Amino acid sequence: MERNKALVVLSGGQDSSTCLFWALGHFDEVRTITFSYGQKHGNEVEAARKIADIAGVGFHHVDISSIASIGKNSLTDGSMTMDREKPEHGCPNTFVPGRNLFFLSAAAVYARENGIFDLVTGVSQTDFSGYPDCRDSFIRSLNVTLNLAMDEQFVIHTPLMWLDKAQVWALADSLGVFDIVRKETVTCYNGIPGDGCGHCPACHLRNEGLKKYLSDKEAYHGQKKG
Ligand code: ZN
């Protein structure tokens, strides 16, 4: 079994794009897979395609938008207003039930088909938006399940799991792709590239992290004296 190939689940956002460039430094061959899940804006998929192109890696797009017909959420349903905050109980309505379960399961099938057993995903539980499928415990559990499901030895890599958004910016910068990630990615729930609409929850998280990173860059690169 070759272990020098990886498949990155690329959404076109800040996190998964940073993971793609991280993977380029850790594996000889990197490919990407991007999913349509019925999201209101196709801009993310186009951003993912462009970023894969910039990185010079293979890009594979899979449409699983039928998941929008079985679970209700405000990212795929235009009639719902997005929750700006995490409610006291349960998940915000921006949570797409089962998204990472579907994505990683489909990615693993595609990876296996291509002789790839290392999967990379940009989930993080540090800036936890209340999404249970971004937690480390879920990823570990799914890793075991995928191995049992296909009798293989997959490894799911989560380089951002314990990083906050400012640290993710620092990582992009240290990988030399700060400007690419800042300009070319779509994190915004309203589908606006780069710094986004500025007021949706995803923009809020991304831009707060950016502000924090830019205000004290040296601290994130261990160059601070005294
Ligand atoms: Zn936004």
py3Dmol code that shows the C-alpha trace and the ligand (Angstrom):
import py3Dmol

protein = """\
ATOM      1  CA  MET A   1       0.000   0.000   0.000  1.00  0.00           C
ATOM      2  CA  GLU A   2       1.455   3.329  -1.015  1.00  0.00           C
ATOM      3  CA  ARG A   3       1.302   6.013   1.614  1.00  0.00           C
ATOM      4  CA  ASN A   4       2.595   8.899  -0.382  1.00  0.00           C
ATOM      5  CA  LYS A   5      -0.691   9.965  -1.920  1.00  0.00           C
ATOM      6  CA  ALA A   6      -3.426  11.982  -0.300  1.00  0.00           C
ATOM      7  CA  LEU A   7      -6.916  13.087  -1.168  1.00  0.00           C
ATOM      8  CA  VAL A   8      -7.961  16.472   0.196  1.00  0.00           C
ATOM      9  CA  VAL A   9     -11.644  17.226   0.705  1.00  0.00           C
ATOM     10  CA  LEU A  10     -11.648  20.735  -0.738  1.00  0.00           C
ATOM     11  CA  SER A  11     -14.615  23.062  -0.241  1.00  0.00           C
ATOM     12  CA  GLY A  12     -12.996  26.175  -1.649  1.00  0.00           C
ATOM     13  CA  GLY A  13     -12.934  27.831   1.777  1.00  0.00           C
ATOM     14  CA  GLN A  14     -10.060  29.051   3.918  1.00  0.00           C
ATOM     15  CA  ASP A  15      -9.654  25.888   5.966  1.00  0.00           C
ATOM     16  CA  SER A  16      -9.689  23.196   3.319  1.00  0.00           C
ATOM     17  CA  SER A  17      -7.559  25.320   0.978  1.00  0.00           C
ATOM     18  CA  THR A  18      -4.945  25.743   3.693  1.00  0.00           C
ATOM     19  CA  CYS A  19      -5.092  21.970   4.174  1.00  0.00           C
ATOM     20  CA  LEU A  20      -4.437  21.450   0.481  1.00  0.00           C
ATOM     21  CA  PHE A  21      -1.200  23.445   0.661  1.00  0.00           C
ATOM     22  CA  TRP A  22      -0.293  21.655   3.904  1.00  0.00           C
ATOM     23  CA  ALA A  23      -0.791  18.324   2.112  1.00  0.00           C
ATOM     24  CA  LEU A  24       1.510  19.379  -0.727  1.00  0.00           C
ATOM     25  CA  GLY A  25       4.309  19.540   1.833  1.00  0.00           C
ATOM     26  CA  HIS A  26       3.493  16.145   3.311  1.00  0.00           C
ATOM     27  CA  PHE A  27       2.652  13.896   0.358  1.00  0.00           C
ATOM     28  CA  ASP A  28       4.235  13.260  -3.037  1.00  0.00           C
ATOM     29  CA  GLU A  29       0.933  13.234  -4.836  1.00  0.00           C
ATOM     30  CA  VAL A  30      -2.155  15.180  -3.848  1.00  0.00           C
ATOM     31  CA  ARG A  31      -5.591  15.173  -5.363  1.00  0.00           C
ATOM     32  CA  THR A  32      -8.746  17.011  -4.373  1.00  0.00           C
ATOM     33  CA  ILE A  33     -12.411  16.167  -4.244  1.00  0.00           C
ATOM     34  CA  THR A  34     -15.146  18.807  -4.014  1.00  0.00           C
ATOM     35  CA  PHE A  35     -18.807  18.246  -3.314  1.00  0.00           C
ATOM     36  CA  SER A  36     -21.951  20.054  -4.306  1.00  0.00           C
ATOM     37  CA  TYR A  37     -24.414  19.494  -1.489  1.00  0.00           C
ATOM     38  CA  GLY A  38     -27.176  21.774  -2.685  1.00  0.00           C
ATOM     39  CA  GLN A  39     -25.483  24.900  -1.308  1.00  0.00           C
ATOM     40  CA  LYS A  40     -27.093  28.122  -2.476  1.00  0.00           C
ATOM     41  CA  HIS A  41     -23.884  29.393  -4.055  1.00  0.00           C
ATOM     42  CA  GLY A  42     -21.938  27.553  -6.692  1.00  0.00           C
ATOM     43  CA  ASN A  43     -19.071  30.014  -6.139  1.00  0.00           C
ATOM     44  CA  GLU A  44     -17.486  27.638  -3.637  1.00  0.00           C
ATOM     45  CA  VAL A  45     -17.101  24.899  -6.212  1.00  0.00           C
ATOM     46  CA  GLU A  46     -15.596  27.322  -8.713  1.00  0.00           C
ATOM     47  CA  ALA A  47     -13.217  28.626  -6.046  1.00  0.00           C
ATOM     48  CA  ALA A  48     -12.186  25.049  -5.237  1.00  0.00           C
ATOM     49  CA  ARG A  49     -11.543  24.345  -8.904  1.00  0.00           C
ATOM     50  CA  LYS A  50      -9.377  27.447  -9.195  1.00  0.00           C
ATOM     51  CA  ILE A  51      -7.400  26.686  -6.039  1.00  0.00           C
ATOM     52  CA  ALA A  52      -6.731  23.119  -7.185  1.00  0.00           C
ATOM     53  CA  ASP A  53      -5.513  24.610 -10.428  1.00  0.00           C
ATOM     54  CA  ILE A  54      -3.211  27.070  -8.643  1.00  0.00           C
ATOM     55  CA  ALA A  55      -1.863  24.185  -6.546  1.00  0.00           C
ATOM     56  CA  GLY A  56      -1.409  22.135  -9.711  1.00  0.00           C
ATOM     57  CA  VAL A  57      -3.341  19.129  -8.403  1.00  0.00           C
ATOM     58  CA  GLY A  58      -6.146  16.963  -9.735  1.00  0.00           C
ATOM     59  CA  PHE A  59      -9.697  18.110  -9.091  1.00  0.00           C
ATOM     60  CA  HIS A  60     -12.734  15.901  -8.925  1.00  0.00           C
ATOM     61  CA  HIS A  61     -16.243  17.298  -8.455  1.00  0.00           C
ATOM     62  CA  VAL A  62     -19.057  15.153  -7.123  1.00  0.00           C
ATOM     63  CA  ASP A  63     -22.665  16.259  -6.917  1.00  0.00           C
ATOM     64  CA  ILE A  64     -24.419  14.916  -3.826  1.00  0.00           C
ATOM     65  CA  SER A  65     -26.982  17.704  -3.701  1.00  0.00           C
ATOM     66  CA  SER A  66     -29.714  15.175  -3.024  1.00  0.00           C
ATOM     67  CA  ILE A  67     -28.698  15.396   0.670  1.00  0.00           C
ATOM     68  CA  ALA A  68     -30.400  18.817   0.683  1.00  0.00           C
ATOM     69  CA  SER A  69     -33.705  17.064   0.059  1.00  0.00           C
ATOM     70  CA  ILE A  70     -33.456  14.891   3.184  1.00  0.00           C
ATOM     71  CA  GLY A  71     -32.166  17.388   5.765  1.00  0.00           C
ATOM     72  CA  LYS A  72     -33.250  20.966   6.315  1.00  0.00           C
ATOM     73  CA  ASN A  73     -30.653  23.711   6.837  1.00  0.00           C
ATOM     74  CA  SER A  74     -30.182  27.382   6.001  1.00  0.00           C
ATOM     75  CA  LEU A  75     -27.185  26.856   3.694  1.00  0.00           C
ATOM     76  CA  THR A  76     -29.277  24.960   1.173  1.00  0.00           C
ATOM     77  CA  ASP A  77     -32.774  26.333   1.869  1.00  0.00           C
ATOM     78  CA  GLY A  78     -33.191  29.877   0.521  1.00  0.00           C
ATOM     79  CA  SER A  79     -36.345  30.445   2.563  1.00  0.00           C
ATOM     80  CA  MET A  80     -34.547  30.108   5.911  1.00  0.00           C
ATOM     81  CA  THR A  81     -32.698  32.915   7.685  1.00  0.00           C
ATOM     82  CA  MET A  82     -29.260  31.926   8.888  1.00  0.00           C
ATOM     83  CA  ASP A  83     -28.664  31.697  12.630  1.00  0.00           C
ATOM     84  CA  ARG A  84     -25.988  34.222  13.521  1.00  0.00           C
ATOM     85  CA  GLU A  85     -25.195  32.675  16.872  1.00  0.00           C
ATOM     86  CA  LYS A  86     -25.071  29.159  18.229  1.00  0.00           C
ATOM     87  CA  PRO A  87     -28.422  28.567  19.970  1.00  0.00           C
ATOM     88  CA  GLU A  88     -28.470  27.575  23.619  1.00  0.00           C
ATOM     89  CA  HIS A  89     -29.484  24.046  22.669  1.00  0.00           C
ATOM     90  CA  GLY A  90     -28.633  22.139  19.554  1.00  0.00           C
ATOM     91  CA  CYS A  91     -26.904  23.271  16.379  1.00  0.00           C
ATOM     92  CA  PRO A  92     -27.292  26.522  14.467  1.00  0.00           C
ATOM     93  CA  ASN A  93     -29.417  26.094  11.325  1.00  0.00           C
ATOM     94  CA  THR A  94     -26.279  26.513   9.209  1.00  0.00           C
ATOM     95  CA  PHE A  95     -25.431  22.966  10.231  1.00  0.00           C
ATOM     96  CA  VAL A  96     -25.861  20.591   7.273  1.00  0.00           C
ATOM     97  CA  PRO A  97     -26.749  17.305   8.966  1.00  0.00           C
ATOM     98  CA  GLY A  98     -24.412  14.515   7.960  1.00  0.00           C
ATOM     99  CA  ARG A  99     -22.327  16.698   5.654  1.00  0.00           C
ATOM    100  CA  ASN A 100     -18.899  15.555   6.789  1.00  0.00           C
ATOM    101  CA  LEU A 101     -20.158  12.001   7.173  1.00  0.00           C
ATOM    102  CA  PHE A 102     -21.297  11.975   3.543  1.00  0.00           C
ATOM    103  CA  PHE A 103     -18.261  13.885   2.259  1.00  0.00           C
ATOM    104  CA  LEU A 104     -15.655  11.728   3.962  1.00  0.00           C
ATOM    105  CA  SER A 105     -17.458   8.472   3.177  1.00  0.00           C
ATOM    106  CA  ALA A 106     -17.717   9.365  -0.512  1.00  0.00           C
ATOM    107  CA  ALA A 107     -14.133  10.661  -0.483  1.00  0.00           C
ATOM    108  CA  ALA A 108     -12.909   7.368   0.989  1.00  0.00           C
ATOM    109  CA  VAL A 109     -14.647   5.357  -1.732  1.00  0.00           C
ATOM    110  CA  TYR A 110     -13.114   7.553  -4.423  1.00  0.00           C
ATOM    111  CA  ALA A 111      -9.704   7.458  -2.718  1.00  0.00           C
ATOM    112  CA  ARG A 112      -9.726   3.656  -2.474  1.00  0.00           C
ATOM    113  CA  GLU A 113     -10.638   3.449  -6.143  1.00  0.00           C
ATOM    114  CA  ASN A 114      -7.498   5.456  -6.855  1.00  0.00           C
ATOM    115  CA  GLY A 115      -5.183   3.643  -4.441  1.00  0.00           C
ATOM    116  CA  ILE A 116      -5.186   6.489  -1.935  1.00  0.00           C
ATOM    117  CA  PHE A 117      -5.631   5.811   1.773  1.00  0.00           C
ATOM    118  CA  ASP A 118      -4.739   9.159   3.307  1.00  0.00           C
ATOM    119  CA  LEU A 119      -7.606  11.628   3.499  1.00  0.00           C
ATOM    120  CA  VAL A 120      -7.225  15.251   4.547  1.00  0.00           C
ATOM    121  CA  THR A 121     -10.045  17.406   5.895  1.00  0.00           C
ATOM    122  CA  GLY A 122     -10.052  20.941   7.279  1.00  0.00           C
ATOM    123  CA  VAL A 123     -12.381  20.356  10.209  1.00  0.00           C
ATOM    124  CA  SER A 124     -11.535  22.014  13.512  1.00  0.00           C
ATOM    125  CA  GLN A 125     -13.142  21.800  16.890  1.00  0.00           C
ATOM    126  CA  THR A 126     -11.318  24.828  18.261  1.00  0.00           C
ATOM    127  CA  ASP A 127     -13.483  27.516  16.696  1.00  0.00           C
ATOM    128  CA  PHE A 128     -16.331  25.113  17.149  1.00  0.00           C
ATOM    129  CA  SER A 129     -19.504  26.477  15.575  1.00  0.00           C
ATOM    130  CA  GLY A 130     -21.561  23.802  17.245  1.00  0.00           C
ATOM    131  CA  TYR A 131     -21.129  21.300  14.422  1.00  0.00           C
ATOM    132  CA  PRO A 132     -20.741  17.820  15.896  1.00  0.00           C
ATOM    133  CA  ASP A 133     -19.146  16.442  12.738  1.00  0.00           C
ATOM    134  CA  CYS A 134     -16.161  18.783  13.123  1.00  0.00           C
ATOM    135  CA  ARG A 135     -15.121  17.179  16.393  1.00  0.00           C
ATOM    136  CA  ASP A 136     -12.072  14.982  16.799  1.00  0.00           C
ATOM    137  CA  SER A 137     -14.136  12.205  18.360  1.00  0.00           C
ATOM    138  CA  PHE A 138     -16.349  12.028  15.258  1.00  0.00           C
ATOM    139  CA  ILE A 139     -13.374  11.899  12.886  1.00  0.00           C
ATOM    140  CA  ARG A 140     -11.704   9.125  14.908  1.00  0.00           C
ATOM    141  CA  SER A 141     -14.919   7.171  15.008  1.00  0.00           C
ATOM    142  CA  LEU A 142     -15.504   7.596  11.283  1.00  0.00           C
ATOM    143  CA  ASN A 143     -11.928   6.539  10.549  1.00  0.00           C
ATOM    144  CA  VAL A 144     -12.584   3.230  12.311  1.00  0.00           C
ATOM    145  CA  THR A 145     -15.920   2.870  10.528  1.00  0.00           C
ATOM    146  CA  LEU A 146     -14.389   3.479   7.084  1.00  0.00           C
ATOM    147  CA  ASN A 147     -11.691   0.903   7.784  1.00  0.00           C
ATOM    148  CA  LEU A 148     -14.320  -1.634   8.821  1.00  0.00           C
ATOM    149  CA  ALA A 149     -16.636  -0.724   5.955  1.00  0.00           C
ATOM    150  CA  MET A 150     -14.019  -1.322   3.270  1.00  0.00           C
ATOM    151  CA  ASP A 151     -11.482  -3.513   5.090  1.00  0.00           C
ATOM    152  CA  GLU A 152      -8.743  -0.970   4.459  1.00  0.00           C
ATOM    153  CA  GLN A 153      -6.423   1.164   6.576  1.00  0.00           C
ATOM    154  CA  PHE A 154      -7.421   4.733   5.933  1.00  0.00           C
ATOM    155  CA  VAL A 155      -5.863   7.603   7.839  1.00  0.00           C
ATOM    156  CA  ILE A 156      -7.906  10.789   8.149  1.00  0.00           C
ATOM    157  CA  HIS A 157      -5.606  13.773   8.669  1.00  0.00           C
ATOM    158  CA  THR A 158      -6.984  16.872  10.379  1.00  0.00           C
ATOM    159  CA  PRO A 159      -4.139  19.404  10.442  1.00  0.00           C
ATOM    160  CA  LEU A 160      -6.419  22.185  11.716  1.00  0.00           C
ATOM    161  CA  MET A 161      -8.219  20.258  14.437  1.00  0.00           C
ATOM    162  CA  TRP A 162      -6.639  22.155  17.328  1.00  0.00           C
ATOM    163  CA  LEU A 163      -5.946  25.475  15.609  1.00  0.00           C
ATOM    164  CA  ASP A 164      -8.075  28.579  15.959  1.00  0.00           C
ATOM    165  CA  LYS A 165      -8.785  30.776  12.927  1.00  0.00           C
ATOM    166  CA  ALA A 166      -5.857  33.117  13.624  1.00  0.00           C
ATOM    167  CA  GLN A 167      -3.543  30.102  13.764  1.00  0.00           C
ATOM    168  CA  VAL A 168      -4.967  28.847  10.451  1.00  0.00           C
ATOM    169  CA  TRP A 169      -4.029  32.193   8.883  1.00  0.00           C
ATOM    170  CA  ALA A 170      -0.568  31.823  10.399  1.00  0.00           C
ATOM    171  CA  LEU A 171      -0.270  28.353   8.904  1.00  0.00           C
ATOM    172  CA  ALA A 172      -1.256  29.639   5.443  1.00  0.00           C
ATOM    173  CA  ASP A 173       1.315  32.392   5.792  1.00  0.00           C
ATOM    174  CA  SER A 174       4.055  29.997   6.839  1.00  0.00           C
ATOM    175  CA  LEU A 175       3.186  27.835   3.813  1.00  0.00           C
ATOM    176  CA  GLY A 176       3.640  30.919   1.606  1.00  0.00           C
ATOM    177  CA  VAL A 177       0.000  30.997   0.462  1.00  0.00           C
ATOM    178  CA  PHE A 178      -1.505  33.730   2.637  1.00  0.00           C
ATOM    179  CA  ASP A 179      -2.543  35.922  -0.325  1.00  0.00           C
ATOM    180  CA  ILE A 180      -3.946  33.007  -2.325  1.00  0.00           C
ATOM    181  CA  VAL A 181      -6.031  31.865   0.631  1.00  0.00           C
ATOM    182  CA  ARG A 182      -7.159  35.403   1.425  1.00  0.00           C
ATOM    183  CA  LYS A 183      -8.178  36.314  -2.133  1.00  0.00           C
ATOM    184  CA  GLU A 184      -9.245  33.118  -3.828  1.00  0.00           C
ATOM    185  CA  THR A 185     -11.209  31.236  -1.202  1.00  0.00           C
ATOM    186  CA  VAL A 186     -14.924  31.434  -0.474  1.00  0.00           C
ATOM    187  CA  THR A 187     -15.740  30.976   3.211  1.00  0.00           C
ATOM    188  CA  CYS A 188     -18.738  33.340   3.248  1.00  0.00           C
ATOM    189  CA  TYR A 189     -22.168  31.735   3.598  1.00  0.00           C
ATOM    190  CA  ASN A 190     -23.394  34.291   1.046  1.00  0.00           C
ATOM    191  CA  GLY A 191     -20.860  33.054  -1.481  1.00  0.00           C
ATOM    192  CA  ILE A 192     -18.776  36.226  -1.722  1.00  0.00           C
ATOM    193  CA  PRO A 193     -15.084  35.428  -2.335  1.00  0.00           C
ATOM    194  CA  GLY A 194     -12.146  36.748  -0.322  1.00  0.00           C
ATOM    195  CA  ASP A 195     -13.089  38.837   2.701  1.00  0.00           C
ATOM    196  CA  GLY A 196     -16.762  38.012   2.007  1.00  0.00           C
ATOM    197  CA  CYS A 197     -19.970  39.806   2.969  1.00  0.00           C
ATOM    198  CA  GLY A 198     -18.533  40.587   6.380  1.00  0.00           C
ATOM    199  CA  HIS A 199     -21.695  39.883   8.366  1.00  0.00           C
ATOM    200  CA  CYS A 200     -22.549  36.172   8.085  1.00  0.00           C
ATOM    201  CA  PRO A 201     -21.288  33.831  10.847  1.00  0.00           C
ATOM    202  CA  ALA A 202     -18.570  32.351   8.610  1.00  0.00           C
ATOM    203  CA  CYS A 203     -17.259  35.805   7.662  1.00  0.00           C
ATOM    204  CA  HIS A 204     -17.355  36.872  11.275  1.00  0.00           C
ATOM    205  CA  LEU A 205     -15.207  33.922  12.374  1.00  0.00           C
ATOM    206  CA  ARG A 206     -12.808  34.242   9.435  1.00  0.00           C
ATOM    207  CA  ASN A 207     -12.370  38.009   9.690  1.00  0.00           C
ATOM    208  CA  GLU A 208     -11.962  38.013  13.487  1.00  0.00           C
ATOM    209  CA  GLY A 209      -9.216  35.421  13.076  1.00  0.00           C
ATOM    210  CA  LEU A 210      -7.582  37.458  10.339  1.00  0.00           C
ATOM    211  CA  LYS A 211      -7.661  40.600  12.447  1.00  0.00           C
ATOM    212  CA  LYS A 212      -6.175  38.751  15.393  1.00  0.00           C
ATOM    213  CA  TYR A 213      -3.425  37.251  13.269  1.00  0.00           C
ATOM    214  CA  LEU A 214      -2.502  40.498  11.493  1.00  0.00           C
ATOM    215  CA  SER A 215      -2.410  42.433  14.757  1.00  0.00           C
ATOM    216  CA  ASP A 216       0.286  40.200  16.221  1.00  0.00           C
ATOM    217  CA  LYS A 217       1.870  38.197  13.406  1.00  0.00           C
ATOM    218  CA  GLU A 218       5.221  37.688  15.100  1.00  0.00           C
ATOM    219  CA  ALA A 219       3.616  35.976  18.053  1.00  0.00           C
ATOM    220  CA  TYR A 220       2.232  33.301  15.741  1.00  0.00           C
ATOM    221  CA  HIS A 221       5.600  32.574  14.197  1.00  0.00           C
ATOM    222  CA  GLY A 222       7.515  32.335  17.445  1.00  0.00           C
ATOM    223  CA  GLN A 223       9.575  35.433  16.692  1.00  0.00           C
ATOM    224  CA  LYS A 224       8.421  37.525  19.587  1.00  0.00           C
ATOM    225  CA  LYS A 225      11.242  38.620  21.859  1.00  0.00           C
ATOM    226  CA  GLY A 226      11.024  38.820  25.623  1.00  0.00           C
TER     227      GLY A 226
END
"""
ligand_1 = """\
1
ZN
Zn -20.309 36.291 4.606
"""
view = py3Dmol.view(width=600, height=400)
view.addModel(protein, "pdb")
view.setStyle({"model": 0}, {"cartoon": {"style": "trace"}})
view.addModel(ligand_1, "xyz")
view.setStyle({"model": 1}, {"stick": {}})
view.zoomTo()
view.show()
